[in-house]
Amino acid sequence: MYVLIKNRLASKYELDNSYTLDEALKLYALYERDMDIQTMRAEEMKAEVNKRR
């Protein structure tokens, strides 16, 4: 859950008092999916640039 706090998606207080474990895990999964999508887009952009050379 440190990742959620570090990336300002949730505070320690929110994780302790507002979210259930299931909700916090879903939030983390959404964050991971977003990071994966950004990584894939960056790789696609690199491939496109390299293709043009």
FIKOLZA-1660 file (N, C-alpha, C; in steps of 0.1 Angstrom, whole numbers, plus 5000, padded with zeros to 4 digits):
% residues 53
   i   px   py   pz ch aa at
   1 5008 4988 5000  A  M  N
   1 5000 5000 5000  A  M CA
   1 5009 5013 5000  A  M  C
   2 5022 5011 5003  A  Y  N
   2 5031 5022 5002  A  Y CA
   2 5031 5029 4989  A  Y  C
   3 5029 5021 4978  A  V  N
   3 5029 5027 4965  A  V CA
   3 5017 5037 4963  A  V  C
   4 5006 5033 4969  A  L  N
   4 4994 5042 4968  A  L CA
   4 4997 5055 4975  A  L  C
   5 5003 5055 4987  A  I  N
   5 5006 5067 4994  A  I CA
   5 5017 5075 4987  A  I  C
   6 5028 5068 4983  A  K  N
   6 5039 5075 4976  A  K CA
   6 5034 5082 4964  A  K  C
   7 5025 5076 4956  A  N  N
   7 5020 5083 4944  A  N CA
   7 5008 5091 4946  A  N  C
   8 5005 5094 4959  A  R  N
   8 4994 5103 4963  A  R CA
   8 4980 5099 4957  A  R  C
   9 4978 5086 4957  A  L  N
   9 4965 5081 4953  A  L CA
   9 4956 5079 4965  A  L  C
  10 4963 5077 4976  A  A  N
  10 4955 5076 4989  A  A CA
  10 4965 5079 5000  A  A  C
  11 4959 5085 5011  A  S  N
  11 4967 5088 5023  A  S CA
  11 4967 5076 5032  A  S  C
  12 4976 5076 5041  A  K  N
  12 4976 5065 5052  A  K CA
  12 4963 5065 5059  A  K  C
  13 4958 5077 5062  A  Y  N
  13 4945 5078 5069  A  Y CA
  13 4934 5072 5061  A  Y  C
  14 4934 5075 5048  A  E  N
  14 4923 5069 5040  A  E CA
  14 4924 5054 5039  A  E  C
  15 4936 5049 5038  A  L  N
  15 4938 5034 5037  A  L CA
  15 4934 5028 5050  A  L  C
  16 4936 5034 5061  A  D  N
  16 4933 5028 5074  A  D CA
  16 4918 5030 5077  A  D  C
  17 4912 5041 5073  A  N  N
  17 4898 5044 5077  A  N CA
  17 4887 5044 5067  A  N  C
  18 4891 5046 5054  A  S  N
  18 4881 5048 5044  A  S CA
  18 4879 5036 5034  A  S  C
  19 4890 5029 5031  A  Y  N
  19 4890 5018 5022  A  Y CA
  19 4891 5005 5028  A  Y  C
  20 4883 4995 5023  A  T  N
  20 4885 4982 5027  A  T CA
  20 4897 4976 5020  A  T  C
  21 4902 4965 5024  A  L  N
  21 4914 4959 5017  A  L CA
  21 4911 4956 5003  A  L  C
  22 4899 4951 5000  A  D  N
  22 4896 4949 4986  A  D CA
  22 4896 4962 4977  A  D  C
  23 4891 4972 4983  A  E  N
  23 4891 4985 4975  A  E CA
  23 4905 4990 4973  A  E  C
  24 4913 4989 4983  A  A  N
  24 4927 4994 4982  A  A CA
  24 4935 4985 4972  A  A  C
  25 4932 4972 4972  A  L  N
  25 4939 4964 4962  A  L CA
  25 4934 4967 4948  A  L  C
  26 4921 4970 4946  A  K  N
  26 4916 4974 4933  A  K CA
  26 4922 4987 4928  A  K  C
  27 4924 4996 4938  A  L  N
  27 4930 5009 4934  A  L CA
  27 4945 5006 4930  A  L  C
  28 4952 4998 4937  A  Y  N
  28 4965 4994 4933  A  Y CA
  28 4966 4987 4920  A  Y  C
  29 4957 4978 4917  A  A  N
  29 4956 4972 4904  A  A CA
  29 4954 4982 4893  A  A  C
  30 4945 4991 4895  A  L  N
  30 4943 5002 4885  A  L CA
  30 4955 5010 4882  A  L  C
  31 4963 5013 4893  A  Y  N
  31 4975 5020 4892  A  Y CA
  31 4985 5012 4884  A  Y  C
  32 4987 5000 4887  A  E  N
  32 4996 4991 4880  A  E CA
  32 4992 4990 4865  A  E  C
  33 4980 4989 4862  A  R  N
  33 4975 4988 4848  A  R CA
  33 4979 5001 4841  A  R  C
  34 4977 5012 4847  A  D  N
  34 4980 5025 4841  A  D CA
  34 4995 5026 4838  A  D  C
  35 5003 5021 4848  A  M  N
  35 5018 5021 4846  A  M CA
  35 5022 5012 4834  A  M  C
  36 5015 5001 4833  A  D  N
  36 5018 4991 4822  A  D CA
  36 5014 4998 4808  A  D  C
  37 5003 5005 4808  A  I  N
  37 4999 5011 4796  A  I CA
  37 5009 5022 4792  A  I  C
  38 5013 5030 4801  A  Q  N
  38 5023 5040 4798  A  Q CA
  38 5036 5035 4793  A  Q  C
  39 5040 5024 4799  A  T  N
  39 5053 5017 4795  A  T CA
  39 5051 5012 4780  A  T  C
  40 5040 5006 4778  A  M  N
  40 5038 5001 4764  A  M CA
  40 5037 5012 4754  A  M  C
  41 5031 5023 4757  A  R  N
  41 5030 5034 4748  A  R CA
  41 5044 5040 4745  A  R  C
  42 5052 5041 4756  A  A  N
  42 5066 5046 4754  A  A CA
  42 5074 5036 4745  A  A  C
  43 5073 5023 4747  A  E  N
  43 5080 5014 4739  A  E CA
  43 5075 5015 4724  A  E  C
  44 5062 5017 4722  A  E  N
  44 5057 5018 4709  A  E CA
  44 5062 5031 4702  A  E  C
  45 5064 5042 4710  A  M  N
  45 5069 5054 4704  A  M CA
  45 5084 5052 4700  A  M  C
  46 5091 5045 4709  A  K  N
  46 5105 5043 4706  A  K CA
  46 5107 5034 4693  A  K  C
  47 5098 5024 4692  A  A  N
  47 5099 5015 4680  A  A CA
  47 5095 5023 4668  A  A  C
  48 5086 5032 4669  A  E  N
  48 5082 5041 4657  A  E CA
  48 5094 5050 4653  A  E  C
  49 5100 5056 4663  A  V  N
  49 5111 5065 4660  A  V CA
  49 5123 5057 4654  A  V  C
  50 5126 5045 4659  A  N  N
  50 5136 5037 4653  A  N CA
  50 5133 5032 4640  A  N  C
  51 5120 5029 4637  A  K  N
  51 5116 5025 4624  A  K CA
  51 5118 5036 4613  A  K  C
  52 5117 5048 4617  A  R  N
  52 5118 5059 4607  A  R CA
  52 5133 5062 4604  A  R  C
  53 5142 5057 4612  A  R  N
  53 5156 5060 4609  A  R CA
  53 5162 5051 4598  A  R  C
% end
